[in-house]
């Protein structure tokens, strides 16, 4: 997935973030840009982890893990009783 080209306002906002980060941490602008990219990547990974944790597969694993063996069953695709009106 590619990102759309940033508008001029978005570019200026990003440059401002980089400049403020460089001043705050006393690093060069290039290092600040790398730090910002890393922080954005880590934030994206945390969001992805939270999204996956809230998904159906995570819930199914949690339910299956605690149920006695005789009560476990597999839910197949879209069964008619699962359809919504």
DARAUR-V632105 format. One record per residue. N is the residue number from 1. RES is the residue in one letter. SS is DSSP state (A for helix, B for strand, O for the rest). PSI is psi in radians with two decimals (NA if undefined). Layout:
n-><N;N>
res-><RES;RES>
ss-><SS;SS>
psi-><PSI;PSI>
This chain:
n-><1;2;3;4;5;6;7;8;9;10;11;12;13;14;15;16;17;18;19;20;21;22;23;24;25;26;27;28;29;30;31;32;33;34;35;36;37;38;39;40;41;42;43;44;45;46;47;48;49;50;51;52;53;54;55;56;57;58;59;60;61;62;63;64;65;66;67;68;69;70;71;72;73;74;75;76;77;78;79;80;81;82;83;84;85>
res-><X;X;X;X;X;X;X;X;X;X;X;X;X;X;X;X;X;X;X;X;X;X;X;X;X;X;X;X;X;X;X;X;X;X;X;X;X;X;X;X;X;X;X;X;X;X;X;X;X;X;X;X;X;X;X;X;X;X;X;X;X;X;X;X;X;X;X;X;X;X;X;X;X;X;X;X;X;X;X;X;X;X;X;X;X>
ss-><O;O;O;O;O;O;O;A;A;A;A;A;A;A;A;A;A;A;A;A;A;A;A;A;A;O;O;O;A;A;A;A;A;A;A;A;A;A;A;A;A;A;A;A;A;A;A;A;A;A;A;A;A;O;O;A;A;A;A;A;A;A;A;A;A;A;O;O;A;A;A;O;O;O;O;O;O;O;O;A;A;A;O;O;O>
psi-><2.24;2.63;2.58;2.72;2.35;2.51;2.94;-0.70;-0.72;-0.66;-0.79;-0.68;-0.70;-0.75;-0.67;-0.76;-0.78;-0.78;-0.80;-0.67;-0.70;-0.73;-0.73;-0.74;0.01;0.94;2.98;2.90;-0.66;-0.75;-0.66;-0.66;-0.70;-0.72;-0.75;-0.74;-0.73;-0.76;-0.70;-0.68;-0.77;-0.71;-0.70;-0.67;-0.68;-0.72;-0.72;-0.73;-0.75;-0.68;-0.78;-0.61;-0.48;-0.07;3.02;-0.64;-0.66;-0.79;-0.70;-0.71;-0.69;-0.75;-0.80;-0.62;-0.56;-0.17;2.49;2.69;-0.70;-0.33;-0.02;2.43;2.74;2.32;2.10;2.89;-2.26;1.59;2.65;-0.64;-0.15;-0.18;2.54;2.73;NA>
